[in-house]
Structures are given as C-alpha cells and as structure tokens.
Amino acid sequence: MPTSLEILSDDGIEDNKGERSKLLITRLVLLIGGFLIAVAASGLPIDKITVILGALGVGIGLGLQNIVSNFVSGIILIFDKTIRIGDVVELSNKKGRVKEIGVRASTLLSDEGAEIIIPNGAILSNNIINWTLSNNQMRIDISLTIAKPFNSTEVVQQIRDIITKNDNVFVNKEPVIMISPLSKINSSIKIYFWCKDISNADLTRNIIIAQIFETFEEKEIEIL
C-alpha cells in the first residue's frame, strides 16, 4: 500500500520535471500574449506602441547575447575538435569526462557521478586542460619516506619490478625513482611512471603503493 512518504521513482521524477517545464512555457506564452493584448486594448497611439515594442526588442536582444555566444561557441567546439565526447578535461576547478557537446552547453561527467553543465562560451573563454587530446596516458607520482638503513640499489630495483609488472603501466617510458636523504635516520623516495589509461590511473596508483608496502614489510624496510 503506497504511503504519503513513498519516494517517487526515477520515471516519476522525470515525468514531473517534464510537466513543470511544459507548464512554465505555457505560463510564459500566456504572459506575453496577455501583455500584447493589454497594450492593444489600452488605446495607445501606434507610434507609442512601436516605441514600447522597440524597447522590449532591445531588452530581448541583450538577453539573447549570451545564448548566441554559446551557440556560436558550440559550433566552434564541434568543428575545431579541441574537446571531443569521451575526453577527460579540466576547467577551473571542474574535472570530468565529456558526455555531450550541445549547441548551447556541454556536459561533463565527474568521477563522483555528477553531471556538470558548462556553457560553451565559458569553455572557449577559459584555459582548458584536455588530458586525452592526443592519448590516454597520464603520469603518476608517488612520494614515500623510509627509515635508514637500506640498500638503495635493491630498493630502486624492487620498486621498478613492481611498476613494470603492472598491466596498466606504459613500459615504453621508463619509470623514474629518486632517493634523497632527509636526515640521518630517513630518506624520501620520489616515484614517477606513466599509465596507459587515465581512467584507471587512481586504481593503478593504489595497487602499486600497496605492493610497495607489502614488499618493504617483507624486507623489513620501515615506511614512515
């Protein structure tokens, strides 16, 4: 038995949104029509009505500037191919995969599942980072601090073996592993390597870190 607290299904929510949109459009049409009828019934001279309509047209024109700008920007994005559907892009503090490029706005799908709608004019007027314009690769960096003593050559080789055995690592670009002393009791390790697929970058990074921790624990190397 449905209750008053029953949550609407997704289809119900979508239908509700569609009905509200239709209602809003109907109200807008009725308001404009009512305004024109009221002006005509007021008995104002034609020249004054023309002035009013002209002022109204200027206002509408100014309001349409952004719409026209976004429309032209959308056409440029489609033909320029600066970004394409499926690209991972970053704009200001927004990052996600391009889901759609429309004539007015484009949609990004964030890692959290949110759909970010950005006007096309904002994309062209700001610096945009396209992580996948020419390839899907991404450089990963890992920083660790380990306690002395340890054998630097063995540590570097152990880390290199872990990285190169991962299927998502781009082996054509050699990983870089740098060890720098911090004090008499510990040193820092900087690790850089390339992933084949940016969509699996975080997972690859976490897997490699876990394997390094496991290997160092077996070798009795303390990670601080």
Stockholm file with secondary structure:
# STOCKHOLM 1.0

chainA/1-224         MPTSLEILSDDGIEDNKGERSKLLITRLVLLIGGFLIAVAASGLPIDKITVILGALGVGIGLGLQNIVSNFVSGIILIFDKTIRIGDVVELSNKKGRVKEIGVRASTLLSDEGAEIIIPNGAILSNNIINWTLSNNQMRIDISLTIAKPFNSTEVVQQIRDIITKNDNVFVNKEPVIMISPLSKINSSIKIYFWCKDISNADLTRNIIIAQIFETFEEKEIEIL
#=GR chainA/1-224 SS CCCTTCCCCHHHHHHHHHHHHHHHHHHHHHHHHHHHHHHHHTTCCHHHHHHHHHHHHHHHHHHTHHHHHHHHHHHHHHHHCSSCTTCEEEETTEEEEEEEECSSEEEEECTTSCEEEEEHHHHHHSCEEETTSSCSCEEEEEEEEEESCCCHHHHHHHHHHHHHTSTTBCTTSCCEEEEEECSSSEEEEEEEEEESCGGGHHHHHHHHHHHHHHHHHHTTCCBC
#=GC SS_cons         CCCTTCCCCHHHHHHHHHHHHHHHHHHHHHHHHHHHHHHHHTTCCHHHHHHHHHHHHHHHHHHTHHHHHHHHHHHHHHHHCSSCTTCEEEETTEEEEEEEECSSEEEEECTTSCEEEEEHHHHHHSCEEETTSSCSCEEEEEEEEEESCCCHHHHHHHHHHHHHTSTTBCTTSCCEEEEEECSSSEEEEEEEEEESCGGGHHHHHHHHHHHHHHHHHHTTCCBC
//
